[in-house]
Amino acid sequence: AYVLSESGKIRHARPKNGTDFSLDELREVVGGDIEIVHLSNHDKCQQLLMVVNEDGIAMKLKQNDVASRLARQTILGRVLVCQPFLIK
């Protein structure tokens, strides 16, 4: 898993319990309530999810250019990208 900031900085992320991210961890990363964006992928064997701030527009978060390119849509704020099994 990794976190993409609005500035383009990328850092690795691991769940605190070692297996899956808690809702509180996800909220902490994105700075509020979460929304899940399914990323289309050319490699059908590996699906990825992007966790974004559900209220990004209302909160006037900055556009995240790297995340927007990955999602092929406008994404605002800091996001977490991970495989589905890391979110329960």
PDB file of N, CA, C and O in Angstrom:
ATOM      1  N   ALA A   1       0.852  -1.175   0.000  1.00  0.00           N
ATOM      2  CA  ALA A   1       0.000   0.000   0.000  1.00  0.00           C
ATOM      3  C   ALA A   1       0.896   1.235   0.000  1.00  0.00           C
ATOM      4  O   ALA A   1       2.031   1.203   0.476  1.00  0.00           O
ATOM      5  N   TYR A   2       0.360   2.315  -0.542  1.00  0.00           N
ATOM      6  CA  TYR A   2       1.105   3.559  -0.490  1.00  0.00           C
ATOM      7  C   TYR A   2       0.158   4.751  -0.429  1.00  0.00           C
ATOM      8  O   TYR A   2      -0.998   4.681  -0.846  1.00  0.00           O
ATOM      9  N   VAL A   3       0.692   5.847   0.105  1.00  0.00           N
ATOM     10  CA  VAL A   3      -0.047   7.093   0.244  1.00  0.00           C
ATOM     11  C   VAL A   3       0.493   8.070  -0.782  1.00  0.00           C
ATOM     12  O   VAL A   3       1.704   8.252  -0.906  1.00  0.00           O
ATOM     13  N   LEU A   4      -0.416   8.699  -1.520  1.00  0.00           N
ATOM     14  CA  LEU A   4      -0.055   9.728  -2.493  1.00  0.00           C
ATOM     15  C   LEU A   4      -0.527  11.076  -1.957  1.00  0.00           C
ATOM     16  O   LEU A   4      -1.720  11.284  -1.739  1.00  0.00           O
ATOM     17  N   SER A   5       0.423  11.990  -1.746  1.00  0.00           N
ATOM     18  CA  SER A   5       0.034  13.316  -1.275  1.00  0.00           C
ATOM     19  C   SER A   5      -0.246  14.224  -2.461  1.00  0.00           C
ATOM     20  O   SER A   5       0.103  13.904  -3.597  1.00  0.00           O
ATOM     21  N   GLU A   6      -0.880  15.359  -2.189  1.00  0.00           N
ATOM     22  CA  GLU A   6      -1.208  16.310  -3.238  1.00  0.00           C
ATOM     23  C   GLU A   6       0.041  16.863  -3.920  1.00  0.00           C
ATOM     24  O   GLU A   6      -0.005  17.264  -5.083  1.00  0.00           O
ATOM     25  N   SER A   7       1.148  16.879  -3.194  1.00  0.00           N
ATOM     26  CA  SER A   7       2.406  17.410  -3.739  1.00  0.00           C
ATOM     27  C   SER A   7       3.099  16.430  -4.672  1.00  0.00           C
ATOM     28  O   SER A   7       4.087  16.776  -5.320  1.00  0.00           O
ATOM     29  N   GLY A   8       2.580  15.203  -4.743  1.00  0.00           N
ATOM     30  CA  GLY A   8       3.197  14.183  -5.584  1.00  0.00           C
ATOM     31  C   GLY A   8       4.099  13.241  -4.813  1.00  0.00           C
ATOM     32  O   GLY A   8       4.627  12.284  -5.378  1.00  0.00           O
ATOM     33  N   LYS A   9       4.282  13.505  -3.523  1.00  0.00           N
ATOM     34  CA  LYS A   9       5.115  12.639  -2.694  1.00  0.00           C
ATOM     35  C   LYS A   9       4.411  11.305  -2.470  1.00  0.00           C
ATOM     36  O   LYS A   9       3.207  11.261  -2.218  1.00  0.00           O
ATOM     37  N   ILE A  10       5.172  10.221  -2.566  1.00  0.00           N
ATOM     38  CA  ILE A  10       4.640   8.868  -2.382  1.00  0.00           C
ATOM     39  C   ILE A  10       5.382   8.214  -1.226  1.00  0.00           C
ATOM     40  O   ILE A  10       6.611   8.253  -1.162  1.00  0.00           O
ATOM     41  N   ARG A  11       4.621   7.608  -0.307  1.00  0.00           N
ATOM     42  CA  ARG A  11       5.265   6.868   0.792  1.00  0.00           C
ATOM     43  C   ARG A  11       4.527   5.550   1.001  1.00  0.00           C
ATOM     44  O   ARG A  11       3.319   5.450   0.786  1.00  0.00           O
ATOM     45  N   HIS A  12       5.275   4.561   1.418  1.00  0.00           N
ATOM     46  CA  HIS A  12       4.677   3.255   1.706  1.00  0.00           C
ATOM     47  C   HIS A  12       3.854   3.337   2.986  1.00  0.00           C
ATOM     48  O   HIS A  12       4.155   4.127   3.881  1.00  0.00           O
ATOM     49  N   ALA A  13       2.817   2.517   3.062  1.00  0.00           N
ATOM     50  CA  ALA A  13       1.965   2.467   4.246  1.00  0.00           C
ATOM     51  C   ALA A  13       1.687   1.021   4.595  1.00  0.00           C
ATOM     52  O   ALA A  13       1.531   0.171   3.718  1.00  0.00           O
ATOM     53  N   ARG A  14       1.629   0.753   5.893  1.00  0.00           N
ATOM     54  CA  ARG A  14       1.306  -0.592   6.378  1.00  0.00           C
ATOM     55  C   ARG A  14       0.231  -0.482   7.451  1.00  0.00           C
ATOM     56  O   ARG A  14       0.236   0.455   8.249  1.00  0.00           O
ATOM     57  N   PRO A  15      -0.683  -1.432   7.468  1.00  0.00           N
ATOM     58  CA  PRO A  15      -1.688  -1.424   8.537  1.00  0.00           C
ATOM     59  C   PRO A  15      -1.015  -1.613   9.896  1.00  0.00           C
ATOM     60  O   PRO A  15      -0.042  -2.357  10.019  1.00  0.00           O
ATOM     61  N   LYS A  16      -1.536  -0.939  10.900  1.00  0.00           N
ATOM     62  CA  LYS A  16      -0.945  -1.048  12.240  1.00  0.00           C
ATOM     63  C   LYS A  16      -0.988  -2.472  12.778  1.00  0.00           C
ATOM     64  O   LYS A  16      -0.079  -2.901  13.489  1.00  0.00           O
ATOM     65  N   ASN A  17      -2.061  -3.213  12.431  1.00  0.00           N
ATOM     66  CA  ASN A  17      -2.179  -4.585  12.939  1.00  0.00           C
ATOM     67  C   ASN A  17      -1.445  -5.596  12.052  1.00  0.00           C
ATOM     68  O   ASN A  17      -1.395  -6.784  12.373  1.00  0.00           O
ATOM     69  N   GLY A  18      -0.880  -5.125  10.943  1.00  0.00           N
ATOM     70  CA  GLY A  18      -0.109  -5.993  10.064  1.00  0.00           C
ATOM     71  C   GLY A  18      -0.917  -6.729   9.012  1.00  0.00           C
ATOM     72  O   GLY A  18      -0.341  -7.358   8.124  1.00  0.00           O
ATOM     73  N   THR A  19      -2.258  -6.664   9.091  1.00  0.00           N
ATOM     74  CA  THR A  19      -3.065  -7.423   8.136  1.00  0.00           C
ATOM     75  C   THR A  19      -4.018  -6.584   7.303  1.00  0.00           C
ATOM     76  O   THR A  19      -4.138  -6.798   6.097  1.00  0.00           O
ATOM     77  N   ASP A  20      -4.704  -5.620   7.939  1.00  0.00           N
ATOM     78  CA  ASP A  20      -5.660  -4.800   7.199  1.00  0.00           C
ATOM     79  C   ASP A  20      -5.836  -3.446   7.896  1.00  0.00           C
ATOM     80  O   ASP A  20      -5.646  -3.322   9.106  1.00  0.00           O
ATOM     81  N   PHE A  21      -6.204  -2.438   7.099  1.00  0.00           N
ATOM     82  CA  PHE A  21      -6.374  -1.089   7.625  1.00  0.00           C
ATOM     83  C   PHE A  21      -7.712  -0.959   8.342  1.00  0.00           C
ATOM     84  O   PHE A  21      -8.739  -1.427   7.850  1.00  0.00           O
ATOM     85  N   SER A  22      -7.689  -0.321   9.506  1.00  0.00           N
ATOM     86  CA  SER A  22      -8.935  -0.030  10.214  1.00  0.00           C
ATOM     87  C   SER A  22      -9.570   1.209   9.595  1.00  0.00           C
ATOM     88  O   SER A  22      -8.906   1.973   8.894  1.00  0.00           O
ATOM     89  N   LEU A  23     -10.853   1.401   9.859  1.00  0.00           N
ATOM     90  CA  LEU A  23     -11.546   2.578   9.368  1.00  0.00           C
ATOM     91  C   LEU A  23     -10.884   3.849   9.895  1.00  0.00           C
ATOM     92  O   LEU A  23     -10.745   4.830   9.164  1.00  0.00           O
ATOM     93  N   ASP A  24     -10.479   3.832  11.153  1.00  0.00           N
ATOM     94  CA  ASP A  24      -9.809   5.001  11.726  1.00  0.00           C
ATOM     95  C   ASP A  24      -8.494   5.314  11.006  1.00  0.00           C
ATOM     96  O   ASP A  24      -8.171   6.481  10.783  1.00  0.00           O
ATOM     97  N   GLU A  25      -7.742   4.282  10.645  1.00  0.00           N
ATOM     98  CA  GLU A  25      -6.495   4.496   9.898  1.00  0.00           C
ATOM     99  C   GLU A  25      -6.774   5.127   8.541  1.00  0.00           C
ATOM    100  O   GLU A  25      -6.075   6.050   8.123  1.00  0.00           O
ATOM    101  N   LEU A  26      -7.801   4.624   7.852  1.00  0.00           N
ATOM    102  CA  LEU A  26      -8.153   5.160   6.538  1.00  0.00           C
ATOM    103  C   LEU A  26      -8.589   6.616   6.650  1.00  0.00           C
ATOM    104  O   LEU A  26      -8.184   7.452   5.841  1.00  0.00           O
ATOM    105  N   ARG A  27      -9.415   6.921   7.652  1.00  0.00           N
ATOM    106  CA  ARG A  27      -9.863   8.300   7.869  1.00  0.00           C
ATOM    107  C   ARG A  27      -8.690   9.222   8.164  1.00  0.00           C
ATOM    108  O   ARG A  27      -8.658  10.367   7.713  1.00  0.00           O
ATOM    109  N   GLU A  28      -7.732   8.713   8.922  1.00  0.00           N
ATOM    110  CA  GLU A  28      -6.555   9.513   9.259  1.00  0.00           C
ATOM    111  C   GLU A  28      -5.750   9.857   8.008  1.00  0.00           C
ATOM    112  O   GLU A  28      -5.287  10.988   7.858  1.00  0.00           O
ATOM    113  N   VAL A  29      -5.584   8.899   7.121  1.00  0.00           N
ATOM    114  CA  VAL A  29      -4.819   9.133   5.894  1.00  0.00           C
ATOM    115  C   VAL A  29      -5.472  10.202   5.030  1.00  0.00           C
ATOM    116  O   VAL A  29      -4.798  11.122   4.565  1.00  0.00           O
ATOM    117  N   VAL A  30      -6.789  10.088   4.810  1.00  0.00           N
ATOM    118  CA  VAL A  30      -7.463  11.003   3.881  1.00  0.00           C
ATOM    119  C   VAL A  30      -7.998  12.259   4.553  1.00  0.00           C
ATOM    120  O   VAL A  30      -8.430  13.188   3.870  1.00  0.00           O
ATOM    121  N   GLY A  31      -7.977  12.300   5.882  1.00  0.00           N
ATOM    122  CA  GLY A  31      -8.407  13.490   6.590  1.00  0.00           C
ATOM    123  C   GLY A  31      -9.909  13.650   6.721  1.00  0.00           C
ATOM    124  O   GLY A  31     -10.408  14.773   6.779  1.00  0.00           O
ATOM    125  N   GLY A  32     -10.640  12.537   6.768  1.00  0.00           N
ATOM    126  CA  GLY A  32     -12.093  12.613   6.926  1.00  0.00           C
ATOM    127  C   GLY A  32     -12.755  11.325   6.507  1.00  0.00           C
ATOM    128  O   GLY A  32     -12.128  10.267   6.460  1.00  0.00           O
ATOM    129  N   ASP A  33     -14.046  11.431   6.202  1.00  0.00           N
ATOM    130  CA  ASP A  33     -14.801  10.251   5.772  1.00  0.00           C
ATOM    131  C   ASP A  33     -14.254   9.735   4.446  1.00  0.00           C
ATOM    132  O   ASP A  33     -13.759  10.497   3.616  1.00  0.00           O
ATOM    133  N   ILE A  34     -14.357   8.421   4.273  1.00  0.00           N
ATOM    134  CA  ILE A  34     -13.713   7.800   3.111  1.00  0.00           C
ATOM    135  C   ILE A  34     -14.710   7.447   2.013  1.00  0.00           C
ATOM    136  O   ILE A  34     -15.906   7.264   2.243  1.00  0.00           O
ATOM    137  N   GLU A  35     -14.161   7.363   0.827  1.00  0.00           N
ATOM    138  CA  GLU A  35     -14.869   6.844  -0.344  1.00  0.00           C
ATOM    139  C   GLU A  35     -13.877   5.944  -1.066  1.00  0.00           C
ATOM    140  O   GLU A  35     -12.686   6.250  -1.130  1.00  0.00           O
ATOM    141  N   ILE A  36     -14.364   4.839  -1.606  1.00  0.00           N
ATOM    142  CA  ILE A  36     -13.511   3.885  -2.309  1.00  0.00           C
ATOM    143  C   ILE A  36     -13.663   4.087  -3.812  1.00  0.00           C
ATOM    144  O   ILE A  36     -14.775   4.123  -4.338  1.00  0.00           O
ATOM    145  N   VAL A  37     -12.532   4.217  -4.492  1.00  0.00           N
ATOM    146  CA  VAL A  37     -12.506   4.308  -5.955  1.00  0.00           C
ATOM    147  C   VAL A  37     -11.815   3.052  -6.469  1.00  0.00           C
ATOM    148  O   VAL A  37     -10.683   2.760  -6.081  1.00  0.00           O
ATOM    149  N   HIS A  38     -12.491   2.311  -7.338  1.00  0.00           N
ATOM    150  CA  HIS A  38     -11.898   1.112  -7.938  1.00  0.00           C
ATOM    151  C   HIS A  38     -11.062   1.548  -9.136  1.00  0.00           C
ATOM    152  O   HIS A  38     -11.554   2.220 -10.043  1.00  0.00           O
ATOM    153  N   LEU A  39      -9.807   1.160  -9.127  1.00  0.00           N
ATOM    154  CA  LEU A  39      -8.917   1.528 -10.217  1.00  0.00           C
ATOM    155  C   LEU A  39      -8.972   0.478 -11.304  1.00  0.00           C
ATOM    156  O   LEU A  39      -8.809  -0.713 -11.037  1.00  0.00           O
ATOM    157  N   SER A  40      -9.202   0.917 -12.531  1.00  0.00           N
ATOM    158  CA  SER A  40      -9.146  -0.024 -13.646  1.00  0.00           C
ATOM    159  C   SER A  40      -7.684  -0.311 -13.912  1.00  0.00           C
ATOM    160  O   SER A  40      -6.830   0.573 -13.837  1.00  0.00           O
ATOM    161  N   ASN A  41      -7.418  -1.556 -14.223  1.00  0.00           N
ATOM    162  CA  ASN A  41      -6.034  -1.990 -14.333  1.00  0.00           C
ATOM    163  C   ASN A  41      -5.905  -2.880 -15.572  1.00  0.00           C
ATOM    164  O   ASN A  41      -6.779  -3.698 -15.860  1.00  0.00           O
ATOM    165  N   HIS A  42      -4.815  -2.705 -16.285  1.00  0.00           N
ATOM    166  CA  HIS A  42      -4.578  -3.547 -17.453  1.00  0.00           C
ATOM    167  C   HIS A  42      -4.269  -4.983 -17.055  1.00  0.00           C
ATOM    168  O   HIS A  42      -4.515  -5.909 -17.827  1.00  0.00           O
ATOM    169  N   ASP A  43      -3.735  -5.172 -15.863  1.00  0.00           N
ATOM    170  CA  ASP A  43      -3.415  -6.507 -15.357  1.00  0.00           C
ATOM    171  C   ASP A  43      -4.608  -7.010 -14.542  1.00  0.00           C
ATOM    172  O   ASP A  43      -4.772  -6.625 -13.385  1.00  0.00           O
ATOM    173  N   LYS A  44      -5.427  -7.854 -15.130  1.00  0.00           N
ATOM    174  CA  LYS A  44      -6.655  -8.327 -14.490  1.00  0.00           C
ATOM    175  C   LYS A  44      -6.387  -9.127 -13.218  1.00  0.00           C
ATOM    176  O   LYS A  44      -7.299  -9.330 -12.416  1.00  0.00           O
ATOM    177  N   CYS A  45      -5.165  -9.578 -13.023  1.00  0.00           N
ATOM    178  CA  CYS A  45      -4.830 -10.386 -11.852  1.00  0.00           C
ATOM    179  C   CYS A  45      -4.713  -9.546 -10.585  1.00  0.00           C
ATOM    180  O   CYS A  45      -4.825 -10.077  -9.480  1.00  0.00           O
ATOM    181  N   GLN A  46      -4.489  -8.248 -10.731  1.00  0.00           N
ATOM    182  CA  GLN A  46      -4.265  -7.420  -9.559  1.00  0.00           C
ATOM    183  C   GLN A  46      -5.185  -6.203  -9.572  1.00  0.00           C
ATOM    184  O   GLN A  46      -4.957  -5.250 -10.317  1.00  0.00           O
ATOM    185  N   GLN A  47      -6.209  -6.244  -8.756  1.00  0.00           N
ATOM    186  CA  GLN A  47      -7.081  -5.097  -8.612  1.00  0.00           C
ATOM    187  C   GLN A  47      -6.499  -4.171  -7.562  1.00  0.00           C
ATOM    188  O   GLN A  47      -5.841  -4.622  -6.624  1.00  0.00           O
ATOM    189  N   LEU A  48      -6.739  -2.876  -7.716  1.00  0.00           N
ATOM    190  CA  LEU A  48      -6.311  -1.904  -6.727  1.00  0.00           C
ATOM    191  C   LEU A  48      -7.488  -1.011  -6.360  1.00  0.00           C
ATOM    192  O   LEU A  48      -8.373  -0.742  -7.172  1.00  0.00           O
ATOM    193  N   LEU A  49      -7.470  -0.563  -5.112  1.00  0.00           N
ATOM    194  CA  LEU A  49      -8.461   0.377  -4.625  1.00  0.00           C
ATOM    195  C   LEU A  49      -7.764   1.670  -4.242  1.00  0.00           C
ATOM    196  O   LEU A  49      -6.610   1.668  -3.815  1.00  0.00           O
ATOM    197  N   MET A  50      -8.478   2.765  -4.401  1.00  0.00           N
ATOM    198  CA  MET A  50      -7.980   4.053  -3.939  1.00  0.00           C
ATOM    199  C   MET A  50      -8.977   4.562  -2.901  1.00  0.00           C
ATOM    200  O   MET A  50     -10.176   4.654  -3.162  1.00  0.00           O
ATOM    201  N   VAL A  51      -8.460   4.888  -1.726  1.00  0.00           N
ATOM    202  CA  VAL A  51      -9.289   5.437  -0.664  1.00  0.00           C
ATOM    203  C   VAL A  51      -9.110   6.951  -0.698  1.00  0.00           C
ATOM    204  O   VAL A  51      -7.996   7.456  -0.563  1.00  0.00           O
ATOM    205  N   VAL A  52     -10.218   7.672  -0.880  1.00  0.00           N
ATOM    206  CA  VAL A  52     -10.177   9.131  -1.009  1.00  0.00           C
ATOM    207  C   VAL A  52     -11.094   9.762   0.040  1.00  0.00           C
ATOM    208  O   VAL A  52     -11.902   9.081   0.672  1.00  0.00           O
ATOM    209  N   ASN A  53     -10.950  11.077   0.209  1.00  0.00           N
ATOM    210  CA  ASN A  53     -11.818  11.819   1.113  1.00  0.00           C
ATOM    211  C   ASN A  53     -13.154  12.066   0.432  1.00  0.00           C
ATOM    212  O   ASN A  53     -13.208  12.684  -0.631  1.00  0.00           O
ATOM    213  N   GLU A  54     -14.216  11.592   1.032  1.00  0.00           N
ATOM    214  CA  GLU A  54     -15.555  11.715   0.473  1.00  0.00           C
ATOM    215  C   GLU A  54     -15.994  13.179   0.322  1.00  0.00           C
ATOM    216  O   GLU A  54     -16.793  13.499  -0.559  1.00  0.00           O
ATOM    217  N   ASP A  55     -15.477  14.057   1.170  1.00  0.00           N
ATOM    218  CA  ASP A  55     -15.882  15.459   1.174  1.00  0.00           C
ATOM    219  C   ASP A  55     -14.809  16.382   0.604  1.00  0.00           C
ATOM    220  O   ASP A  55     -14.730  17.551   0.984  1.00  0.00           O
ATOM    221  N   GLY A  56     -13.992  15.869  -0.295  1.00  0.00           N
ATOM    222  CA  GLY A  56     -12.884  16.640  -0.850  1.00  0.00           C
ATOM    223  C   GLY A  56     -13.294  17.956  -1.475  1.00  0.00           C
ATOM    224  O   GLY A  56     -12.594  18.956  -1.318  1.00  0.00           O
ATOM    225  N   ILE A  57     -14.416  17.976  -2.183  1.00  0.00           N
ATOM    226  CA  ILE A  57     -14.872  19.214  -2.828  1.00  0.00           C
ATOM    227  C   ILE A  57     -15.301  20.224  -1.766  1.00  0.00           C
ATOM    228  O   ILE A  57     -14.871  21.377  -1.795  1.00  0.00           O
ATOM    229  N   ALA A  58     -16.146  19.797  -0.832  1.00  0.00           N
ATOM    230  CA  ALA A  58     -16.639  20.692   0.217  1.00  0.00           C
ATOM    231  C   ALA A  58     -15.495  21.226   1.082  1.00  0.00           C
ATOM    232  O   ALA A  58     -15.544  22.363   1.553  1.00  0.00           O
ATOM    233  N   MET A  59     -14.470  20.402   1.285  1.00  0.00           N
ATOM    234  CA  MET A  59     -13.323  20.808   2.103  1.00  0.00           C
ATOM    235  C   MET A  59     -12.296  21.614   1.301  1.00  0.00           C
ATOM    236  O   MET A  59     -11.300  22.088   1.847  1.00  0.00           O
ATOM    237  N   LYS A  60     -12.557  21.761  -0.002  1.00  0.00           N
ATOM    238  CA  LYS A  60     -11.672  22.505  -0.908  1.00  0.00           C
ATOM    239  C   LYS A  60     -10.235  21.980  -0.875  1.00  0.00           C
ATOM    240  O   LYS A  60      -9.271  22.741  -0.800  1.00  0.00           O
ATOM    241  N   LEU A  61     -10.129  20.627  -0.934  1.00  0.00           N
ATOM    242  CA  LEU A  61      -8.811  19.994  -0.977  1.00  0.00           C
ATOM    243  C   LEU A  61      -8.182  20.236  -2.339  1.00  0.00           C
ATOM    244  O   LEU A  61      -8.875  20.398  -3.344  1.00  0.00           O
ATOM    245  N   LYS A  62      -6.850  20.258  -2.351  1.00  0.00           N
ATOM    246  CA  LYS A  62      -6.127  20.446  -3.606  1.00  0.00           C
ATOM    247  C   LYS A  62      -6.241  19.210  -4.489  1.00  0.00           C
ATOM    248  O   LYS A  62      -6.397  18.090  -4.003  1.00  0.00           O
ATOM    249  N   GLN A  63      -6.160  19.442  -5.799  1.00  0.00           N
ATOM    250  CA  GLN A  63      -6.165  18.313  -6.732  1.00  0.00           C
ATOM    251  C   GLN A  63      -4.886  17.506  -6.551  1.00  0.00           C
ATOM    252  O   GLN A  63      -3.800  18.060  -6.385  1.00  0.00           O
ATOM    253  N   ASN A  64      -5.037  16.203  -6.585  1.00  0.00           N
ATOM    254  CA  ASN A  64      -3.913  15.282  -6.507  1.00  0.00           C
ATOM    255  C   ASN A  64      -3.670  14.779  -7.930  1.00  0.00           C
ATOM    256  O   ASN A  64      -4.379  13.894  -8.409  1.00  0.00           O
ATOM    257  N   ASP A  65      -2.670  15.344  -8.600  1.00  0.00           N
ATOM    258  CA  ASP A  65      -2.432  15.036 -10.012  1.00  0.00           C
ATOM    259  C   ASP A  65      -2.047  13.578 -10.244  1.00  0.00           C
ATOM    260  O   ASP A  65      -2.518  12.960 -11.198  1.00  0.00           O
ATOM    261  N   VAL A  66      -1.203  13.028  -9.388  1.00  0.00           N
ATOM    262  CA  VAL A  66      -0.780  11.631  -9.559  1.00  0.00           C
ATOM    263  C   VAL A  66      -1.974  10.700  -9.378  1.00  0.00           C
ATOM    264  O   VAL A  66      -2.188   9.798 -10.187  1.00  0.00           O
ATOM    265  N   ALA A  67      -2.746  10.915  -8.324  1.00  0.00           N
ATOM    266  CA  ALA A  67      -3.927  10.083  -8.072  1.00  0.00           C
ATOM    267  C   ALA A  67      -4.961  10.253  -9.186  1.00  0.00           C
ATOM    268  O   ALA A  67      -5.615   9.289  -9.581  1.00  0.00           O
ATOM    269  N   SER A  68      -5.105  11.472  -9.687  1.00  0.00           N
ATOM    270  CA  SER A  68      -6.063  11.729 -10.769  1.00  0.00           C
ATOM    271  C   SER A  68      -5.691  10.960 -12.028  1.00  0.00           C
ATOM    272  O   SER A  68      -6.562  10.423 -12.712  1.00  0.00           O
ATOM    273  N   ARG A  69      -4.392  10.906 -12.337  1.00  0.00           N
ATOM    274  CA  ARG A  69      -3.956  10.142 -13.512  1.00  0.00           C
ATOM    275  C   ARG A  69      -4.221   8.651 -13.318  1.00  0.00           C
ATOM    276  O   ARG A  69      -4.665   7.971 -14.244  1.00  0.00           O
ATOM    277  N   LEU A  70      -3.952   8.147 -12.128  1.00  0.00           N
ATOM    278  CA  LEU A  70      -4.198   6.725 -11.857  1.00  0.00           C
ATOM    279  C   LEU A  70      -5.683   6.379 -11.961  1.00  0.00           C
ATOM    280  O   LEU A  70      -6.048   5.343 -12.516  1.00  0.00           O
ATOM    281  N   ALA A  71      -6.527   7.244 -11.429  1.00  0.00           N
ATOM    282  CA  ALA A  71      -7.961   6.972 -11.391  1.00  0.00           C
ATOM    283  C   ALA A  71      -8.680   7.391 -12.665  1.00  0.00           C
ATOM    284  O   ALA A  71      -9.841   7.037 -12.874  1.00  0.00           O
ATOM    285  N   ARG A  72      -7.996   8.141 -13.511  1.00  0.00           N
ATOM    286  CA  ARG A  72      -8.597   8.662 -14.750  1.00  0.00           C
ATOM    287  C   ARG A  72      -9.827   9.516 -14.462  1.00  0.00           C
ATOM    288  O   ARG A  72     -10.803   9.518 -15.212  1.00  0.00           O
ATOM    289  N   GLN A  73      -9.744  10.247 -13.336  1.00  0.00           N
ATOM    290  CA  GLN A  73     -10.772  11.209 -12.941  1.00  0.00           C
ATOM    291  C   GLN A  73     -10.139  12.161 -11.930  1.00  0.00           C
ATOM    292  O   GLN A  73      -9.067  11.877 -11.395  1.00  0.00           O
ATOM    293  N   THR A  74     -10.787  13.270 -11.671  1.00  0.00           N
ATOM    294  CA  THR A  74     -10.231  14.239 -10.730  1.00  0.00           C
ATOM    295  C   THR A  74     -10.326  13.700  -9.311  1.00  0.00           C
ATOM    296  O   THR A  74     -11.400  13.321  -8.842  1.00  0.00           O
ATOM    297  N   ILE A  75      -9.182  13.672  -8.640  1.00  0.00           N
ATOM    298  CA  ILE A  75      -9.090  13.217  -7.256  1.00  0.00           C
ATOM    299  C   ILE A  75      -8.509  14.362  -6.438  1.00  0.00           C
ATOM    300  O   ILE A  75      -7.542  15.005  -6.847  1.00  0.00           O
ATOM    301  N   LEU A  76      -9.106  14.608  -5.284  1.00  0.00           N
ATOM    302  CA  LEU A  76      -8.680  15.697  -4.415  1.00  0.00           C
ATOM    303  C   LEU A  76      -8.102  15.135  -3.121  1.00  0.00           C
ATOM    304  O   LEU A  76      -8.606  14.154  -2.574  1.00  0.00           O
ATOM    305  N   GLY A  77      -7.046  15.767  -2.645  1.00  0.00           N
ATOM    306  CA  GLY A  77      -6.475  15.424  -1.350  1.00  0.00           C
ATOM    307  C   GLY A  77      -5.571  14.213  -1.368  1.00  0.00           C
ATOM    308  O   GLY A  77      -5.304  13.613  -2.409  1.00  0.00           O
ATOM    309  N   ARG A  78      -5.104  13.872  -0.162  1.00  0.00           N
ATOM    310  CA  ARG A  78      -4.206  12.730   0.040  1.00  0.00           C
ATOM    311  C   ARG A  78      -5.021  11.446  -0.057  1.00  0.00           C
ATOM    312  O   ARG A  78      -6.158  11.397   0.412  1.00  0.00           O
ATOM    313  N   VAL A  79      -4.447  10.405  -0.664  1.00  0.00           N
ATOM    314  CA  VAL A  79      -5.152   9.134  -0.869  1.00  0.00           C
ATOM    315  C   VAL A  79      -4.283   7.951  -0.472  1.00  0.00           C
ATOM    316  O   VAL A  79      -3.061   8.057  -0.366  1.00  0.00           O
ATOM    317  N   LEU A  80      -4.940   6.833  -0.257  1.00  0.00           N
ATOM    318  CA  LEU A  80      -4.260   5.562  -0.028  1.00  0.00           C
ATOM    319  C   LEU A  80      -4.604   4.645  -1.182  1.00  0.00           C
ATOM    320  O   LEU A  80      -5.771   4.528  -1.555  1.00  0.00           O
ATOM    321  N   VAL A  81      -3.605   3.993  -1.753  1.00  0.00           N
ATOM    322  CA  VAL A  81      -3.807   3.006  -2.815  1.00  0.00           C
ATOM    323  C   VAL A  81      -3.349   1.662  -2.271  1.00  0.00           C
ATOM    324  O   VAL A  81      -2.245   1.535  -1.742  1.00  0.00           O
ATOM    325  N   CYS A  82      -4.224   0.649  -2.410  1.00  0.00           N
ATOM    326  CA  CYS A  82      -3.871  -0.668  -1.875  1.00  0.00           C
ATOM    327  C   CYS A  82      -4.673  -1.762  -2.564  1.00  0.00           C
ATOM    328  O   CYS A  82      -5.582  -1.488  -3.347  1.00  0.00           O
ATOM    329  N   GLN A  83      -4.325  -2.991  -2.262  1.00  0.00           N
ATOM    330  CA  GLN A  83      -5.071  -4.142  -2.745  1.00  0.00           C
ATOM    331  C   GLN A  83      -6.314  -4.318  -1.869  1.00  0.00           C
ATOM    332  O   GLN A  83      -6.289  -3.962  -0.691  1.00  0.00           O
ATOM    333  N   PRO A  84      -7.396  -4.862  -2.425  1.00  0.00           N
ATOM    334  CA  PRO A  84      -8.661  -4.981  -1.691  1.00  0.00           C
ATOM    335  C   PRO A  84      -8.560  -5.745  -0.363  1.00  0.00           C
ATOM    336  O   PRO A  84      -9.275  -5.418   0.584  1.00  0.00           O
ATOM    337  N   PHE A  85      -7.695  -6.745  -0.279  1.00  0.00           N
ATOM    338  CA  PHE A  85      -7.646  -7.533   0.949  1.00  0.00           C
ATOM    339  C   PHE A  85      -7.113  -6.724   2.153  1.00  0.00           C
ATOM    340  O   PHE A  85      -7.213  -7.172   3.295  1.00  0.00           O
ATOM    341  N   LEU A  86      -6.558  -5.551   1.893  1.00  0.00           N
ATOM    342  CA  LEU A  86      -6.061  -4.723   2.985  1.00  0.00           C
ATOM    343  C   LEU A  86      -7.134  -3.844   3.619  1.00  0.00           C
ATOM    344  O   LEU A  86      -6.878  -3.145   4.599  1.00  0.00           O
ATOM    345  N   ILE A  87      -8.339  -3.886   3.048  1.00  0.00           N
ATOM    346  CA  ILE A  87      -9.464  -3.124   3.595  1.00  0.00           C
ATOM    347  C   ILE A  87     -10.591  -4.100   3.901  1.00  0.00           C
ATOM    348  O   ILE A  87     -11.063  -4.811   3.014  1.00  0.00           O
ATOM    349  N   LYS A  88     -11.013  -4.132   5.143  1.00  0.00           N
ATOM    350  CA  LYS A  88     -12.086  -5.061   5.525  1.00  0.00           C
ATOM    351  C   LYS A  88     -13.283  -4.311   6.023  1.00  0.00           C
ATOM    352  O   LYS A  88     -14.286  -4.922   6.391  1.00  0.00           O
TER     353      LYS A  88
END
